[in-house]
Structure formats: C-alpha cells, structure tokens
Amino acid sequence: MSTRTERLLGELRRTLRDGGLGGSFWVRDLDTGEEVGIDPDIEFPVASLTKVPLALATLERIRRGELDGAAAIEVAPGRTTTPGPTGLSRFRHTARIAVDDLLYLSTCVSDSTAADALFALTPPDRVAALLHEFGLRGIAVRHTMGELTETPLERLARTEAHLAYALAIDSGTPGRGHRLPQLDVSRANTGTARAFVDLLQALWRPRPGAGPAAIHPEVATRLRGLLADNLLRQRLAPDFASDSSVWSSKTGTLLNLRHEVGVVEHADGRAYAVAALTESQVAAGSRPDAEALMGQVARRLRDHLRSGPD
C-alpha cells in the first residue's frame, strides 16, 4: 500500500470515528479490478441488503421457468404503524400482486412485506444455494425479513426509541454476537463489504472463470434495472448521482445499522462498485449527518481510485 493510500485511509478512519460511525467501506474499479477501502471483511447483519440476493434468486427461477413473473400472489397487509417501513408493509387490506411487481416493491421501495411474499416462493435456504451456485461467497441468507425485524424499537413509544438504539450500541460482544438476534452475526442475515462488491461485479462486469456459473445476462440486466430504480436515495446517491453518472443501489437499515451497496457508471464508460456497511455509535434514529458522512467517505475512496496509480 502506498503512502498516499495509507494517509487517506488514516484520515477517513479518524473522520468516521469523530462522526460516531464505525464500519466497512470497499470500492472496486469494475474494469481494472483495482480496489481500496476500510476493513472490507468484517461481517455485518445486512438488513434489507438481503433483498438483492432474494431478487437475484427470484429472477433466476423465473428464467428457468420455475416461477411465473405474471402470477398474482395474495399478500396480507402489513399494518405497520412505526416509522420507516414502506409499501405493502403499511397496507391495511389484502392485495393481489404479480411476482414481477413484488420484485419492484421489494428491491426499489425496500418493502419487507413484498420481500417475504417472495421468500414464501423461494425460501432463504434456496436463495443461499443459488448464491453458492453462482460462486458468490460471504453472504449468508438464513431468515425471511419478518423473522428478524421485530426489534425493541417496535415495542417502545416514540419518545423512548433512544433506548432501543442504546441497547443496539451497547449489547454487542467482541465476536460480533449480540443480545438482540437481529444484530448477532451468527443468527442474522449477514455479509461483508467485499462480498457485496463481488455480487455487484458479477452483475455488471462478470469475470471469466470467477465462479462455477455466470449469472445469465437477462437476469443481470433486469436486476441492474431494479437497482437503478431504487427510490431511497438519501445516503450515497447525493455523492454519486449526476447528469454524467448513474447510481444504482440498495440500502439496508436496522436500528443503528446504515448500509448501502451500489454501482456508479460514468459517461466515459468507467464503473465502480461501492459498499458501505456501518454502525452508528450515537443512540438516535435520525442521523442525516451519518448519511452524509457515509457518502463523503465512499466518494473519496472512489475518487482515489479514479485518479489513477499512486
């Protein structure tokens, strides 16, 4: 590692620490394979990032003829009243929705009720098996969304929400276990920054011979389109989306965890995969400063790669 890179990483670590954030950042040039970042192999509970491998598995099963994208599924209402969840999660009445449209809701709107309707068709162990089939390692899919989203936050009054965030911050173990199962890496759906960058690489610029089987181009194209239509753009998008670039991504949020993984494609043809998996050390649900800090750190890492060799 060059002195220039070491200096940058040291500065970014201090900036994150001063901003009350810890975590992993990894950025890769999808054409050259050059990469840079901070602690890319730390395992995190990944919350709604799980919806990316779920979408991949669903689209692959549609391609194989095992599922019909036009088939209508009856979905019970979520009736969620706490802030945050979107889409069907907030519906009050039963709806009939096509599998293809559930994919949109799950991936682009981060609708966990829609995701669990898809998990009913392709259970977590089947999603995990398909990831393995594509040679993608480092992402563990163990549970549906509903199984690991009932946290203390849902049981506390809004004025006491800080207690749930404090519990999330203070109840971990050195081995990344946790009193809350949603934050325990041995029980939650988990992944690393490097593993998600590998998944994005397989969708955008598959490497010859990188795995037992390549993702089919039709599946990759459809999933790239879903990620491009992501409606949640408050985190990394302000630092990557512009008139001369396209930002395609998925976010994940749970208690003090704030994640985003995506690809920025520039008008000159260059493309970079970015993964930011973070945990806040501040007992607050609303942290626009943390959202902005994540984008700034990821942008500086991308700029470092884009500027060329040290």
C-alpha positions as a printed NumPy array, in Angstrom:
array([[  0.   ,   0.   ,   0.   ],
       [  1.371,   3.407,  -0.966],
       [  1.976,   6.237,   1.474],
       [ -0.738,   8.248,  -0.274],
       [ -3.282,   5.475,   0.257],
       [ -2.252,   4.919,   3.874],
       [ -2.6  ,   8.622,   4.572],
       [ -6.076,   8.721,   3.026],
       [ -7.302,   5.672,   4.938],
       [ -5.965,   7.029,   8.21 ],
       [ -7.74 ,  10.325,   7.643],
       [-11.013,   8.602,   6.734],
       [-10.888,   6.351,   9.81 ],
       [-10.48 ,   9.422,  12.018],
       [-13.308,  11.195,  10.225],
       [-15.644,   8.242,  10.763],
       [-14.679,   7.912,  14.409],
       [-15.224,  11.631,  15.014],
       [-18.626,  11.314,  13.317],
       [-19.747,   8.46 ,  15.572],
       [-19.594,   5.809,  12.851],
       [-17.764,   2.515,  12.537],
       [-17.85 ,   0.114,   9.641],
       [-16.542,  -1.201,   6.362],
       [-16.112,   0.566,   3.032],
       [-14.925,  -1.097,  -0.177],
       [-14.68 ,   0.376,  -3.672],
       [-13.608,  -1.508,  -6.806],
       [-12.956,  -0.411, -10.366],
       [-15.076,  -3.   , -12.174],
       [-12.86 ,  -2.95 , -15.258],
       [ -9.351,  -2.987, -13.798],
       [-10.086,  -4.792, -10.525],
       [ -8.233,  -2.145,  -8.504],
       [ -9.832,  -1.685,  -5.096],
       [ -9.436,   0.256,  -1.895],
       [-11.271,   0.634,   1.386],
       [-11.55 ,   0.095,   5.113],
       [-11.975,  -3.298,   6.827],
       [-13.851,  -4.973,   3.946],
       [-14.104,  -8.4  ,   5.582],
       [-15.948,  -7.506,   8.797],
       [-19.236,  -9.415,   8.911],
       [-22.372,  -7.338,   9.475],
       [-26.08 ,  -8.07 ,   9.795],
       [-27.221,  -6.705,   6.452],
       [-30.938,  -5.989,   6.971],
       [-32.577,  -5.059,   3.654],
       [-29.434,  -5.69 ,   1.594],
       [-30.726,  -9.291,   1.73 ],
       [-33.302,  -8.221,  -0.846],
       [-30.596,  -8.137,  -3.551],
       [-29.766, -11.88 ,  -3.393],
       [-33.513, -12.529,  -2.981],
       [-34.188, -10.644,  -6.229],
       [-31.35 , -12.488,  -7.957],
       [-32.752, -15.885,  -6.9  ],
       [-36.311, -14.943,  -7.875],
       [-35.268, -13.679, -11.315],
       [-33.158, -16.783, -11.936],
       [-36.084, -19.057, -11.051],
       [-38.338, -17.058, -13.4  ],
       [-35.738, -17.514, -16.16 ],
       [-35.656, -21.266, -15.531],
       [-39.43 , -21.475, -15.715],
       [-39.779, -22.46 , -12.059],
       [-41.739, -19.297, -11.282],
       [-44.13 , -17.199, -13.379],
       [-43.421, -13.478, -13.126],
       [-47.023, -12.697, -14.101],
       [-48.573, -14.952, -11.442],
       [-50.636, -12.969,  -8.917],
       [-49.91 , -13.587,  -5.237],
       [-52.321, -12.712,  -2.443],
       [-50.464, -10.677,   0.147],
       [-51.816,  -9.943,   3.607],
       [-51.49 ,  -6.326,   4.788],
       [-48.538,  -5.406,   6.949],
       [-50.455,  -2.823,   9.025],
       [-47.151,  -1.382,  10.239],
       [-47.515,   1.805,  12.281],
       [-43.908,   2.508,  13.307],
       [-41.877,   4.956,  11.176],
       [-39.708,   3.512,   8.411],
       [-41.324,   0.567,   6.604],
       [-42.763,   1.233,   3.145],
       [-45.148,  -0.197,   0.556],
       [-47.27 ,  -3.221,   1.444],
       [-45.851,  -3.067,   4.951],
       [-48.235,  -0.143,   5.522],
       [-51.238,  -1.544,   3.638],
       [-54.472,  -2.072,   5.567],
       [-56.111,  -4.531,   3.184],
       [-55.177,  -7.714,   1.34 ],
       [-53.775,  -7.182,  -2.172],
       [-53.119,  -9.409,  -5.187],
       [-49.799,  -8.555,  -6.816],
       [-47.784, -10.199,  -9.595],
       [-44.388, -11.694,  -8.752],
       [-42.674,  -9.202, -11.082],
       [-44.311,  -6.327,  -9.219],
       [-43.372,  -7.795,  -5.837],
       [-39.779,  -7.696,  -7.109],
       [-40.13 ,  -3.992,  -7.807],
       [-41.618,  -3.284,  -4.39 ],
       [-39.053,  -5.383,  -2.544],
       [-35.985,  -4.047,  -4.36 ],
       [-36.847,  -0.474,  -5.305],
       [-39.094,   0.515,  -2.388],
       [-37.45 ,  -1.838,   0.153],
       [-40.849,  -3.288,   1.049],
       [-40.276,  -6.112,   3.542],
       [-43.824,  -7.484,   3.235],
       [-43.262,  -7.857,  -0.521],
       [-39.881,  -9.463,   0.174],
       [-41.446, -12.037,   2.494],
       [-44.042, -12.872,  -0.173],
       [-41.08 , -13.651,  -2.45 ],
       [-39.366, -15.631,   0.318],
       [-42.524, -17.754,   0.547],
       [-41.82 , -18.774,  -3.077],
       [-38.035, -19.065,  -2.694],
       [-37.094, -19.771,   0.936],
       [-33.828, -18.474,   2.427],
       [-32.018, -21.813,   2.047],
       [-32.823, -21.84 ,  -1.688],
       [-31.58 , -18.257,  -2.064],
       [-28.36 , -19.267,  -0.283],
       [-27.99 , -22.31 ,  -2.55 ],
       [-28.311, -20.184,  -5.692],
       [-25.67 , -17.748,  -4.413],
       [-23.391, -20.75 ,  -3.902],
       [-24.215, -21.973,  -7.404],
       [-23.004, -18.648,  -8.811],
       [-19.802, -18.893,  -6.795],
       [-20.737, -15.961,  -4.552],
       [-19.411, -16.336,  -1.011],
       [-19.591, -14.219,   2.119],
       [-23.347, -13.511,   2.149],
       [-25.48 , -15.636,   4.493],
       [-29.24 , -15.733,   3.916],
       [-30.815, -17.515,   6.885],
       [-34.158, -15.833,   7.543],
       [-37.079, -14.009,   5.998],
       [-37.353, -10.293,   6.664],
       [-40.183, -10.637,   9.189],
       [-38.261, -13.101,  11.343],
       [-35.523, -10.595,  12.109],
       [-37.204,  -7.196,  12.051],
       [-39.233,  -7.372,  15.294],
       [-36.832,  -5.36 ,  17.446],
       [-37.354,  -3.482,  20.742],
       [-37.924,  -0.352,  18.642],
       [-41.326,  -1.707,  17.566],
       [-42.383,  -2.153,  21.202],
       [-41.311,   1.207,  22.588],
       [-43.078,   4.544,  22.469],
       [-41.514,   7.014,  20.062],
       [-40.285,   9.103,  22.991],
       [-38.347,   6.072,  24.268],
       [-36.861,   4.994,  20.94 ],
       [-33.393,   6.062,  22.077],
       [-33.419,   3.12 ,  24.497],
       [-33.58 ,   0.66 ,  21.594],
       [-30.648,   2.376,  19.882],
       [-28.653,   2.397,  23.117],
       [-29.299,  -1.336,  23.541],
       [-28.14 ,  -1.93 ,  19.964],
       [-24.919,   0.006,  20.567],
       [-24.027,  -1.348,  23.999],
       [-25.004,  -5.032,  23.869],
       [-22.551,  -6.48 ,  21.358],
       [-19.722,  -8.914,  22.09 ],
       [-16.115,  -8.913,  20.833],
       [-17.001, -11.789,  18.456],
       [-19.852,  -9.731,  16.924],
       [-22.507, -11.617,  18.823],
       [-25.339,  -9.582,  20.313],
       [-28.157,  -9.777,  22.849],
       [-30.52 ,  -8.822,  20.016],
       [-30.766, -11.691,  17.495],
       [-31.227,  -9.187,  14.666],
       [-27.691,  -7.902,  15.325],
       [-25.996, -11.237,  16.087],
       [-23.904, -12.318,  13.097],
       [-24.358, -15.986,  13.979],
       [-28.141, -15.673,  13.598],
       [-28.926, -12.749,  11.292],
       [-28.684, -12.459,   7.528],
       [-25.092, -11.299,   7.132],
       [-22.483, -10.197,   4.642],
       [-19.28 ,  -8.242,   4.142],
       [-18.464,  -5.216,   2.052],
       [-16.167,  -7.331,  -0.119],
       [-18.851,  -9.99 ,  -0.67 ],
       [-21.393,  -7.414,  -1.845],
       [-18.853,  -5.854,  -4.19 ],
       [-18.266,  -9.355,  -5.592],
       [-22.015,  -9.684,  -6.171],
       [-22.128,  -6.317,  -7.939],
       [-19.111,  -7.34 , -10.041],
       [-20.996, -10.47 , -11.143],
       [-23.983,  -8.346, -12.179],
       [-22.089,  -5.601, -14.026],
       [-18.744,  -6.997, -15.209],
       [-18.577, -10.783, -14.668],
       [-15.022, -12.063, -14.551],
       [-14.293, -15.045, -16.812],
       [-13.82 , -18.174, -14.748],
       [-14.649, -16.403, -11.476],
       [-17.268, -18.938, -10.381],
       [-18.965, -22.235, -11.234],
       [-21.651, -20.457, -13.283],
       [-22.164, -16.937, -14.557],
       [-25.363, -15.041, -13.851],
       [-27.462, -15.13 , -17.029],
       [-27.321, -11.79 , -18.913],
       [-31.125, -11.44 , -18.867],
       [-31.184, -11.83 , -15.098],
       [-28.268,  -9.436, -14.602],
       [-29.867,  -6.805, -16.86 ],
       [-33.186,  -6.956, -15.028],
       [-31.568,  -6.737, -11.599],
       [-29.358,  -3.834, -12.66 ],
       [-32.527,  -2.059, -13.78 ],
       [-34.218,  -2.641, -10.433],
       [-31.211,  -1.276,  -8.557],
       [-31.161,   1.775, -10.846],
       [-34.806,   2.433,  -9.88 ],
       [-34.098,   2.424,  -6.134],
       [-36.233,   5.169,  -4.588],
       [-34.211,   5.532,  -1.361],
       [-31.503,   7.973,  -2.332],
       [-30.639,   9.917,   0.812],
       [-27.425,   8.069,   1.668],
       [-24.762,   7.621,  -1.037],
       [-26.719,   8.906,  -4.041],
       [-26.029,  12.618,  -3.383],
       [-22.31 ,  11.914,  -3.826],
       [-22.583,   9.653,  -6.877],
       [-25.654,  10.564,  -8.944],
       [-25.262,  13.367, -11.5  ],
       [-26.115,  14.312, -15.08 ],
       [-22.994,  12.428, -16.194],
       [-23.307,   9.341, -14.   ],
       [-25.889,   6.734, -12.984],
       [-26.097,   5.431,  -9.424],
       [-27.786,   2.027,  -8.931],
       [-28.038,   0.716,  -5.39 ],
       [-29.809,  -0.911,  -2.453],
       [-29.921,   0.392,   1.106],
       [-30.268,  -1.502,   4.38 ],
       [-31.255,  -0.021,   7.73 ],
       [-31.874,  -1.639,  11.109],
       [-31.552,   0.088,  14.48 ],
       [-28.032,   1.594,  14.471],
       [-27.03 ,  -0.058,  11.176],
       [-26.923,   2.004,   7.984],
       [-25.759,   0.309,   4.788],
       [-25.734,   0.887,   1.051],
       [-24.2  ,  -1.014,  -1.836],
       [-24.252,   0.082,  -5.457],
       [-22.504,   0.871,  -8.711],
       [-21.731,   4.268, -10.201],
       [-21.449,   4.271, -14.01 ],
       [-19.813,   7.296, -15.602],
       [-20.405,   8.761, -19.039],
       [-16.839,   7.826, -20.019],
       [-17.697,   4.127, -19.524],
       [-15.88 ,   3.587, -16.229],
       [-17.816,   1.881, -13.436],
       [-17.13 ,   1.424,  -9.727],
       [-18.785,  -0.87 ,  -7.212],
       [-19.213,   0.655,  -3.765],
       [-20.175,  -0.993,  -0.471],
       [-20.656,   0.9  ,   2.795],
       [-21.7  ,  -1.126,   5.851],
       [-21.808,   0.988,   9.   ],
       [-22.924,   1.002,  12.613],
       [-23.644,   4.207,  14.478],
       [-22.316,   4.847,  17.969],
       [-24.962,   7.523,  18.609],
       [-28.3  ,   6.464,  20.16 ],
       [-30.521,   8.191,  17.6  ],
       [-32.664,   7.001,  14.725],
       [-32.43 ,  10.162,  12.651],
       [-28.825,  10.879,  11.702],
       [-28.619,  12.876,   8.464],
       [-25.039,  13.7  ,   9.423],
       [-24.18 ,   9.987,   9.348],
       [-25.88 ,   9.575,   5.957],
       [-23.824,  12.449,   4.573],
       [-20.605,  11.145,   6.143],
       [-21.089,   7.721,   4.546],
       [-21.395,   9.347,   1.133],
       [-18.373,  11.563,   1.637],
       [-16.12 ,   8.664,   2.698],
       [-17.296,   6.432,  -0.16 ],
       [-16.834,   9.28 ,  -2.663],
       [-13.281,   9.983,  -1.529],
       [-12.371,   6.308,  -1.895],
       [-13.853,   6.263,  -5.408],
       [-12.023,   9.493,  -6.284],
       [ -8.788,   7.926,  -5.062],
       [ -9.208,   5.017,  -7.468],
       [-10.39 ,   7.211, -10.311],
       [ -7.355,   9.481, -10.017],
       [ -5.095,   6.642, -11.133],
       [ -1.996,   4.893,  -9.796],
       [ -0.149,   6.344,  -6.806]])
